Each structure stands twice: as structure tokens, then as C-alpha cells.
């Protein structure tokens, strides 16, 4: 059993913790949480051991919540830590993981220079094998790499230009995010699949929640038909090509789709590619895809745990993760 600690119990951390608990080859040591709030209460209700910063014990006692120890205890008891703290905090925690000789995963908000490998299971699982510090790239970059990997293997990706409309519910306007080009997603994709052609990504933010949208143009090294590309993408376990007859064209409808199919927390772990958008013009591929920002990196964290622990190869890990989490069953 791989003993896993989750440092940070927010949007991603709670989902990673749930996934770890569901895995037959993993044991959740506990979760680290800074504030004694309703999400901490929910973690306790799920039976998770809670670890807190050393200077926060009195706050938790005042709230009547029991803790199992401090964050250092969690790190020491774990074979590996999934660090899901806010962007930038992972870099602060890395020296602490080193002091405890505990490998750690980081999320896409951290810089690539603090890790030994950037990771997407479908694209470069073996790069993380037996490494101590691995970054699971961001939700958007994960979605791009899942799409790029089969396209590049089959046809070659010579160039890509992508506009990412990113959900940012707190803003009431559309705006560039960032104004400079490229956004971090293109360079991050090339960290994982370095032999692709240039990848230019332009970011925007929109006053929506949960689902990012990508407008994608890829120059392939061949001229397949749209049907051939559709079949290739649909064959990938973490890509769902949405049947055009379902009439889905929005993140709101995707939320309902997930709920109606019993997905916990409205999780859609798979890329959602709109079938009717898949178009070929000579070697130019065009399509729309949607990425659920809250869940698509969760199976990647589970696979990265196994890769770092050296417990399974890519096929074994991906198949086990998919089977346990019901990925590909929608």
C-alpha cells in the first residue's frame, strides 16, 4: 500500500483525497488544512485525519475540532505527499519535503523549475517513474496534452494555435489572461511533449464557473478525414467525444450531464470534445473542447503517485485509475 498525504484540502485536494481512498493500492494518511471551516468539518465527516500548521492548533481547539497532528507529522507518515496548496506554496513546502525525505507531487500553478518532471499520464508517464518531485500540469494543459499525444503519435503536430476561455467566476467582464502571448499553457505542454511543433496559446477569462473552453487549430503532418480524427480521439480513455445529437454546447449543460449520470461533485475527468466541431481543412484540424477545471487533474495525480512510487507502468496505472473512478463510462 502506498501511504499518501494530501497537503491542502481545497477544490483539488478534496477530490484527490477521495480518489486516494477509493484506490485499492493506496491508503490516505490524512489531509492538511489551514482553517477550521466547513470544508474541514466535511473532511472530518468523511473520516479523514486532519493535520494543521503548528501555529493553528488553538484555532482548531476553539472550534471544537480534533486534529491528528501538525503538517510535519503528515509528511513524515506519508510515502508521498500530493501537494494541492495554492499556487506558489508548493515551492515553499519543497524544502520541508526534502527534510523529511518524502517525495511530493505539485500542481500546475508551480513553476517547472522546482520539479524533476512535468506530467500527463497519457503523454509521458515514464518520465515521472522513481522521481522525487513531479508537477501535474494545470487542468488546461492536461486537457491539451491528452489531445496532443494521440494526434502527435498518429499524424505529427507541426503547429498549434489555441484560444483558452478560462472560467473565472469572480469577474464580471471578459478580459485577456494574460495580455502577453503565449499564456503558460503552450510552454507547459512542450515541457511534457517537447518534440511537437510550436504551440501558441492565448488566454482569456470569462465570468463563468467550472468549465474552461478551448478553441483549437492544429496543423497536422498528414491530412486525415474529420471522421478519422474523431475516431482516434474517441478511442482515448480520458477523452469523451460528445455525441452531436445530445444538443450539448455549454458548460451548464455539461454540469447537468455529469449530475444526471451520478458523477460525484459534478466531476468530469475526461476532456469533453464537441463532435460537431471536429473539422478538417487539408491538414488543419479545428475543434472545440471543454475542460472541467475542478477534476481533470485528479486521475493524473493518482497515476503520478504510482509513477513516483514505481508501483505500476503507464498502462496498468491508467487502466486501474479509470476502472476505479469510472472514467470513460459516460
C-alpha positions as CSV (number, residue, x, y, z in Angstrom):
1,X,0.0,0.0,0.0
2,X,1.2,3.5,-0.9
3,X,0.7,5.8,2.1
4,X,-0.5,9.2,0.7
5,X,-0.8,12.5,2.4
6,X,-2.7,15.4,0.8
7,X,-1.4,18.8,1.8
8,X,-4.2,21.2,1.1
9,X,-7.9,20.4,1.1
10,X,-9.5,22.8,-1.4
11,X,-11.1,22.2,-4.8
12,X,-8.4,19.8,-6.0
13,X,-7.2,18.4,-2.7
14,X,-10.6,17.1,-1.6
15,X,-11.0,15.3,-4.9
16,X,-7.6,13.8,-4.8
17,X,-8.2,12.7,-1.2
18,X,-11.5,11.0,-2.3
19,X,-9.7,9.3,-5.2
20,X,-6.9,8.0,-3.0
21,X,-9.4,6.5,-0.6
22,X,-11.0,4.7,-3.5
23,X,-7.8,3.1,-4.7
24,X,-7.1,-0.5,-3.5
25,X,-3.4,0.0,-3.6
26,X,-3.3,3.3,-1.6
27,X,-4.0,4.5,1.9
28,X,-4.9,8.1,2.8
29,X,-2.8,9.1,5.8
30,X,-4.7,12.3,6.1
31,X,-5.2,15.8,4.8
32,X,-3.6,19.1,5.8
33,X,-5.9,22.0,6.3
34,X,-5.1,25.5,7.5
35,X,-8.6,26.8,8.5
36,X,-11.2,25.2,10.8
37,X,-14.1,25.9,8.5
38,X,-16.9,23.9,6.8
39,X,-14.6,22.0,4.4
40,X,-12.6,20.9,7.4
41,X,-15.8,19.7,9.0
42,X,-16.7,17.8,5.8
43,X,-13.3,16.1,5.8
44,X,-13.8,15.0,9.4
45,X,-17.3,13.7,8.4
46,X,-15.6,11.6,5.8
47,X,-13.3,10.1,8.5
48,X,-10.1,11.8,7.2
49,X,-7.4,12.5,9.7
50,X,-6.7,16.2,9.7
51,X,-3.2,17.8,10.2
52,X,-2.7,21.5,10.7
53,X,0.1,24.1,10.7
54,X,1.9,24.2,14.0
55,X,0.6,27.6,14.9
56,X,-3.0,26.8,14.3
57,X,-3.8,24.2,16.9
58,X,-5.5,26.6,19.3
59,X,-7.9,27.8,16.5
60,X,-9.0,24.2,15.9
61,X,-9.4,23.6,19.6
62,X,-11.6,26.7,19.9
63,X,-13.7,25.4,17.0
64,X,-14.1,22.0,18.8
65,X,-12.4,20.1,16.0
66,X,-10.0,17.3,16.7
67,X,-6.7,17.1,14.8
68,X,-4.3,14.2,14.3
69,X,-1.1,16.3,14.4
70,X,0.7,19.0,12.5
71,X,1.7,19.1,8.9
72,X,5.2,17.8,9.6
73,X,3.6,14.7,11.1
74,X,1.6,14.1,7.9
75,X,4.7,14.5,5.8
76,X,6.7,12.1,8.0
77,X,4.0,9.4,8.0
78,X,3.5,9.5,4.2
79,X,5.3,7.7,1.4
80,X,4.4,10.5,-0.9
81,X,2.6,13.8,-0.5
82,X,0.2,15.3,-3.1
83,X,0.7,19.0,-2.6
84,X,-2.5,20.8,-3.6
85,X,-1.8,24.0,-1.8
86,X,-2.4,27.4,-3.6
87,X,0.0,28.3,-6.3
88,X,3.4,29.3,-5.0
89,X,3.1,27.5,-1.7
90,X,4.4,24.2,-3.1
91,X,7.7,25.9,-3.7
92,X,7.8,26.9,0.0
93,X,7.0,23.4,1.1
94,X,9.6,21.6,-1.1
95,X,12.5,22.1,1.3
96,X,10.3,20.6,4.1
97,X,9.5,17.6,2.0
98,X,13.3,17.3,1.4
99,X,14.0,17.5,5.1
100,X,11.6,14.5,5.7
101,X,12.9,12.7,2.6
102,X,9.4,12.4,1.3
103,X,8.6,12.6,-2.4
104,X,5.9,15.1,-3.5
105,X,3.6,15.9,-6.3
106,X,2.9,19.6,-7.2
107,X,0.2,21.1,-9.2
108,X,0.3,23.3,-12.4
109,X,0.4,26.5,-10.5
110,X,4.0,25.8,-9.5
111,X,7.0,26.6,-11.7
112,X,8.5,23.7,-13.7
113,X,12.0,24.6,-12.2
114,X,11.0,23.2,-8.8
115,X,10.4,19.6,-10.1
116,X,12.2,16.9,-12.0
117,X,9.4,16.3,-14.4
118,X,6.1,17.7,-15.6
119,X,3.5,15.1,-16.0
120,X,0.4,14.0,-18.0
121,X,-0.2,10.2,-17.8
122,X,-1.2,9.7,-21.4
123,X,1.8,11.6,-22.7
124,X,4.9,10.9,-20.5
125,X,4.1,8.6,-17.6
126,X,7.6,7.0,-17.6
127,X,9.2,10.5,-17.1
128,X,7.9,10.5,-13.6
129,X,9.0,7.0,-12.7
130,X,11.1,7.0,-9.5
131,X,11.4,10.8,-9.5
132,X,11.0,12.5,-6.1
133,X,9.4,15.8,-7.3
134,X,6.8,15.8,-10.1
135,X,4.4,18.5,-11.3
136,X,1.0,17.5,-12.6
137,X,0.4,20.3,-15.1
138,X,-2.6,22.5,-15.0
139,X,-6.2,21.5,-15.9
140,X,-6.0,23.2,-19.2
141,X,-2.5,21.9,-20.1
142,X,-3.6,18.4,-19.0
143,X,-6.5,18.6,-21.4
144,X,-4.3,19.9,-24.2
145,X,-1.7,17.1,-23.7
146,X,-4.3,14.4,-23.7
147,X,-5.5,15.6,-27.1
148,X,-2.0,16.3,-28.5
149,X,-0.5,12.9,-27.5
150,X,-2.5,10.7,-29.9
151,X,-2.6,13.3,-32.6
152,X,1.2,13.7,-32.5
153,X,1.8,9.9,-32.4
154,X,-0.5,9.3,-35.4
155,X,0.0,12.3,-37.6
156,X,2.5,14.6,-36.1
157,X,1.7,18.0,-34.6
158,X,3.5,20.6,-36.6
159,X,2.0,23.7,-35.2
160,X,-1.0,24.6,-33.0
161,X,-2.8,27.8,-32.1
162,X,-5.2,27.7,-29.2
163,X,-7.5,30.2,-27.5
164,X,-8.4,29.3,-24.0
165,X,-11.5,30.9,-22.5
166,X,-11.0,30.2,-18.8
167,X,-13.7,30.4,-16.2
168,X,-13.2,32.9,-13.5
169,X,-16.5,33.4,-11.7
170,X,-15.4,36.4,-9.7
171,X,-15.0,38.7,-12.8
172,X,-17.9,40.4,-14.4
173,X,-16.1,41.1,-17.7
174,X,-14.2,39.3,-20.5
175,X,-10.5,40.1,-20.4
176,X,-7.2,38.8,-21.6
177,X,-5.5,36.4,-19.2
178,X,-2.7,37.3,-19.7
179,X,-2.4,40.1,-22.3
180,X,1.1,38.8,-23.3
181,X,1.3,35.8,-25.7
182,X,1.7,32.9,-25.1
183,X,0.0,32.0,-21.9
184,X,1.8,29.4,-19.8
185,X,-0.2,26.5,-21.3
186,X,1.8,26.2,-24.6
187,X,5.2,26.2,-23.0
188,X,3.9,23.8,-20.3
189,X,2.6,21.4,-23.0
190,X,6.0,21.4,-24.6
191,X,7.5,20.5,-21.2
192,X,5.6,17.3,-21.4
193,X,5.8,16.6,-25.2
194,X,8.9,18.5,-26.3
195,X,9.2,17.3,-29.9
196,X,5.9,18.9,-31.1
197,X,6.0,22.0,-33.3
198,X,5.4,25.5,-31.9
199,X,2.3,25.7,-29.6
200,X,0.9,29.2,-29.3
201,X,-1.8,29.7,-26.6
202,X,-3.8,32.8,-25.9
203,X,-5.7,33.1,-22.6
204,X,-8.9,34.8,-21.7
205,X,-11.0,34.8,-18.6
206,X,-14.8,34.9,-18.5
207,X,-17.4,35.3,-15.7
208,X,-18.3,31.6,-15.7
209,X,-17.6,28.7,-13.3
210,X,-16.2,25.2,-13.6
211,X,-15.7,24.7,-17.3
212,X,-12.9,26.1,-19.5
213,X,-13.4,26.2,-23.3
214,X,-10.6,25.7,-25.9
215,X,-10.8,26.8,-29.5
216,X,-8.2,24.7,-31.2
217,X,-6.4,24.8,-34.5
218,X,-3.7,22.2,-35.1
219,X,-1.6,21.8,-38.2
220,X,-1.1,18.0,-38.6
221,X,1.7,16.3,-40.5
222,X,-1.0,14.4,-42.6
223,X,-4.5,15.0,-44.0
224,X,-6.9,12.6,-42.3
225,X,-10.6,13.0,-42.6
226,X,-12.6,14.5,-39.8
227,X,-14.2,11.1,-39.2
228,X,-10.7,9.5,-38.8
229,X,-9.7,12.2,-36.2
230,X,-13.0,11.8,-34.4
231,X,-12.5,8.0,-34.1
232,X,-8.9,8.5,-32.9
233,X,-9.9,10.9,-30.2
234,X,-12.9,8.9,-29.2
235,X,-10.6,5.9,-28.7
236,X,-8.8,7.7,-25.9
237,X,-10.0,6.7,-22.4
238,X,-9.8,10.2,-21.0
239,X,-11.4,11.9,-23.9
240,X,-15.2,12.0,-24.4
241,X,-16.4,13.0,-27.8
242,X,-19.9,14.4,-27.1
243,X,-22.5,13.0,-29.5
244,X,-23.8,15.9,-31.5
245,X,-27.3,14.6,-31.2
246,X,-27.3,15.3,-27.5
247,X,-27.5,19.0,-28.1
248,X,-24.8,20.0,-25.6
249,X,-23.0,23.2,-26.3
250,X,-22.3,24.8,-22.9
251,X,-20.7,24.2,-19.5
252,X,-24.1,24.5,-17.8
253,X,-25.3,21.5,-19.8
254,X,-22.2,19.6,-19.1
255,X,-22.8,20.1,-15.3
256,X,-26.3,18.6,-15.8
257,X,-24.9,15.8,-17.9
258,X,-22.5,14.9,-15.0
259,X,-25.2,15.1,-12.4
260,X,-27.6,13.0,-14.3
261,X,-25.0,10.3,-14.7
262,X,-24.2,10.2,-11.0
263,X,-20.8,11.9,-11.0
264,X,-19.8,13.0,-7.5
265,X,-19.2,16.7,-7.2
266,X,-20.2,17.0,-10.9
267,X,-16.8,15.7,-11.8
268,X,-16.0,15.3,-15.5
269,X,-12.5,13.8,-15.5
270,X,-12.4,13.4,-19.3
271,X,-11.8,16.1,-22.0
272,X,-15.2,16.9,-23.4
273,X,-14.8,17.3,-27.2
274,X,-17.8,18.5,-29.2
275,X,-18.3,16.1,-32.1
276,X,-19.8,18.6,-34.4
277,X,-16.9,20.9,-34.1
278,X,-14.3,18.4,-35.4
279,X,-13.4,19.8,-38.8
280,X,-10.5,19.1,-41.2
281,X,-9.4,21.6,-43.9
282,X,-6.5,19.9,-45.7
283,X,-4.0,19.4,-42.8
284,X,-5.8,21.9,-40.5
285,X,-7.8,20.4,-37.6
286,X,-10.3,22.6,-35.8
287,X,-12.4,21.7,-32.8
288,X,-13.8,22.9,-29.5
289,X,-13.3,21.1,-26.2
290,X,-14.3,21.8,-22.6
291,X,-12.2,21.0,-19.5
292,X,-13.7,20.7,-16.1
293,X,-11.2,22.7,-14.1
294,X,-12.1,21.0,-10.8
295,X,-11.5,17.4,-11.7
296,X,-9.5,16.6,-14.8
297,X,-6.1,16.6,-13.0
298,X,-7.4,14.2,-10.3
299,X,-6.7,10.9,-12.2
300,X,-3.4,12.4,-13.2
301,X,-2.4,12.8,-9.5
302,X,-3.3,9.2,-8.9
303,X,-1.2,8.0,-11.8
304,X,1.7,10.3,-10.8
305,X,1.6,8.7,-7.3
306,X,2.1,5.3,-8.8
307,X,4.8,6.5,-11.2
308,X,6.8,8.2,-8.4
309,X,6.4,5.1,-6.2
310,X,7.5,2.8,-9.1
311,X,4.4,0.6,-8.4
312,X,3.0,0.3,-12.0
313,X,3.6,1.1,-15.6
314,X,1.5,3.5,-17.6
315,X,-1.0,1.0,-19.0
316,X,-1.5,-0.7,-15.6
317,X,-1.9,2.5,-13.7
318,X,-4.2,4.3,-16.2
319,X,-6.5,1.2,-16.5
320,X,-6.7,0.8,-12.7
321,X,-7.4,4.5,-12.1
322,X,-10.0,4.6,-14.9
323,X,-11.7,1.5,-13.6
324,X,-12.0,2.6,-10.0
325,X,-13.1,6.1,-10.8
326,X,-15.5,5.2,-13.6
327,X,-13.6,7.2,-16.2
328,X,-14.9,6.5,-19.7
329,X,-18.3,5.3,-18.6
330,X,-20.3,8.3,-19.7
